[in-house]
Amino acid sequence: MLEGFTLSQIFFLAILIFFAGVVDALAGGGGLITLPAYLAAGLNPALLLGTNKLASSIGTLAAAVKYQRGHAIRLGALVLPLSACALGSLLGARLSSLIDPAKFKYILLVVLPGVGWLVYSHHQFGREDNSKELGDALVFRRTMLMSLGFGGYDGFIGPGTGTFFALALARWCRYDLLGSTARAKFLNLATNLAALGFFLHAGRVHIRLGLTMGAVSVLGNWTGSHLGLKKGADAIRPVVILVCASLFVKLLADSLLLK
């Protein structure tokens, strides 16, 4: 048993982390479940973000491997975007010390309903891979911009980064939703690892709890990615809509509480 936690607390946390892993593998946004779960289990708030990054990084790696095995993508084309993600994440973390991230939440409250409606109303969204119509050079440039931008967002504020990555890749690079989700796992992993390095250096990670929940997250992410590969957009699309709606409600509630 982990010191400071009862068996019932660990069991409760493991159930939620598993479910979050399934959601994260399909659409991103698992942090909407994991962060409140860690707090409810009694984790020191100072260790919250770092511990969550450790467990989620392990789970995201499992999902990325699963998607790569079932939906092979050219990893060589992601080397520079992965670097841009890490750089963006570090810059975003630096920016968060200069600008209050809470102010940015109001922009998301305007953007999220539009994003959710786009996915909901366009039933064919992300069902076909039309990226070849754009050409490799344009797709690469757009991927680099997204990587730097969303990497910065993850370091700055964070919630829903994997979801935004997948939707942007489907919308502006014209990948199918399955291919977008597979690529998003690798890009999101880079931003997570960059942030994790910062938290480890600062000593703000409960390593034993993070590793334990990381093993649980692997099971959840493996299950979610299996569903994604089997059902494609039919499994991913409704979860994306649910994550967008949940993130909107959370940000709205946070904004009202701040008042």
N, C-alpha and C positions, 0 to 999 in steps of 0.2 A: 504494500500500500504506500502511496506517496505521502510523505510527511506533511501534515497540515491539512490533509483532505480525508474525509471519511469514505468508506467504500460506496455508500449511497451517492455521495457527491460525484465520485469518479464515474459511477455507472450512469447517472443523470447526464453528466457532461459528455460521456462517450456516445450516448444516443443522439444528442444534438449535433455533435461534431460529425458523426456518420451522415446524418441527414444533410448537414451543411455541405459535406463533400459531394454528395449526389447532386445537389443544386449547383454547386460551384463548377462541377465537371460539365454540366449541361448548359449553364447560362452565366456563370459567374455570380457574384453577389453573396457568396457564402458567409462573408463577414457580417452580414445583417443578422445571422443566426449565432455565429461563434462568439462575437464580442459580448453580447448580453449573457450568453451561456457561461463564459468564463467568470464574469462578474457575479452571476447568480450562484456559481459554485464556490465563491469566496476567494478568488484570486486577487492578490494585491493589484490595485489599478495601475501602479507604477510599472508592473510587469505585463500588463494586458496586451499592448500592441506588439511587443517583442515576442511574447509567447505565442500569440496568434500567428505572427509571421513565420515562426519556426514550423509550427504544425501545418499551416496552410501551404508553405513552400514544399514540404514533403508530399503532401497530398496532390498538389498541382503537378509536381514532377511525375507522379504515378499516372495522372490523367494524360499528361503530355506523351508519355511513353505508350500508353494504351492507344491513343488517337493516332500516333505515328505508325504503330503496327497495323492498324486497321484502315488508315486513310493516309498513305504515305505522302509526305510533302517534302519539298526540296529544302532541307535544313540549311544548305549552303547559302541560299538566298536570304536567310534570316540572321546571318552572322552580324552584319552591320546594324540592322534594326534592333537586335538584342542589345548591342552596345549602346544604341541611342536610348533604349528603354532604361538601362541602368544609369546613364548620364542624366536623363530627364528626371528620374526618381531622386537622385542626389540633389539636383538643382531645385526640385520641388520641395524637398525636405528643408533645404536652406531658405527658400522663399517663405515657408510657413513660419519661420522665426522672425520674419520681417513684416508679414501681412497676416492679419487674422483670417484663418481659413473659413470661419463662420460666415464671413461676408460673401464668400463664393457660393455658399449653399443656396442663396436666393436665385442665382442664375440657374442652378440645377432644378429648382422648383418650377421654372418656366420651361426648361428643356425637356425634362422627363415625360410630361404628359404627351408632348409631340412625338417623342421616341416610341413610347408605348403604343400610341395610336398608329404610327407608321407600321409597326410590326403586326398589330391587330387587324388593320384594315387592308393591308396588302397580303392577301393569302398566298401569293406566289413568291413573296419575299424570301430570298435565300434558297430557293429550291434548285436553281441551276447555276453552274459555274460558267460565267461569261467573262472571266478575267482576261482571256486571250484576246478579246476584242480591244482591250486597252493597250496591249503590248507590254512586254516585260519591263521596259525602262520606266514607263509611267506608273505601273503598279509598284515598282521599287521605290520611286520618289514619294508616292503617297504613303507607302508603308513606313518609310523613314520619318515622315512628318507626323504620322499617327503615333509612332513609337516614342518620339521625343515628347510630343504633346501629352499623350496619356501616361507616359512614364512620369512626366512632371506632375500630372494630376494625382497619380498614385502616391508620390512622395509628399504632395501638398495637402491632399484631403483624403483620397483613397477609395471610399465606398463605390462599388459597382465598376471598378476598373476593367475586370475581365469581360463584363457585359458590354461596356462601351467599345472595347477592342474588337469583340466579335461582330457587333453591329456595324462599326465603321468599316471593317474589312469587307463585310458583305455589301455595304452600300457604296463605298467609294473605290474598292478594288474589284467588286463584282464577283467575289468568290461565293460559292454556295454556303449556306449557314453552317453545314457540317465542317467544311474546309476552313471557314472563318474561325469557328470555335477551336479547331485543332491548332491553328496558328496562334490564336489568342492565348492558349495555354502556355506556349513557349515564351511569348512576349511578356505575359503577366508573371511568369516565373522569374524572368530577369529583374523586373521591378521589385518583386518580393525579396529576392536574394540581396539586392542592393540595400533595401531598407533593413533587412535582417542583419546585415553586416554592421550597420550603424547601431542597432539595438544591442547586439552582442558586445560591441566595443564599449558601449555605455553601461553594460552590466544590467540591462533591463529585460532579461529573458529568464523565465523559470524553465531551465533546460530539461529537467526530468519530466515535467508535465508536458512541455512542448513536444518532446520525443514520443511520449506515450500517446498523446492525442494525434501526433503525426501518423502513427501506425493505424489509428482508427480512421483518420482522414484518408489514408491510402485506400482502405476498403470502400469508403464512401465514394471517392473519386473514381475508383476502378468500376464500381457499379454504375455510376452516372455516365461515364464515358462509354461503357458497354451499351447502355440504353441509347446514347446518342449515335453510336455507330450502327446500331440495329434499326432504329426508327428514323434517324436523320432529322430533318426540319420538323417533322411531326412531333418529335419528343422535345426538341430544343425550343421551338417557337413559343409554346404556352408558358414554359418556365421563364423565358426572357420577359414576357409580358408581366408575369407574376413578380419577378425581381424588380422591374421598373416601378410597378405599383407600390411594392413594399418599400423601396428606397424613397419614393416620393412621400409616402406616409411618415416614414422615419424622419426625413429632413423637415417636413412640415411640423411634426410634433416637437422636434428639437428647436425650431425657430420660435414656436409659440412659447415654449418653456423658457427660452432666453429672454423673452419679453416679460 
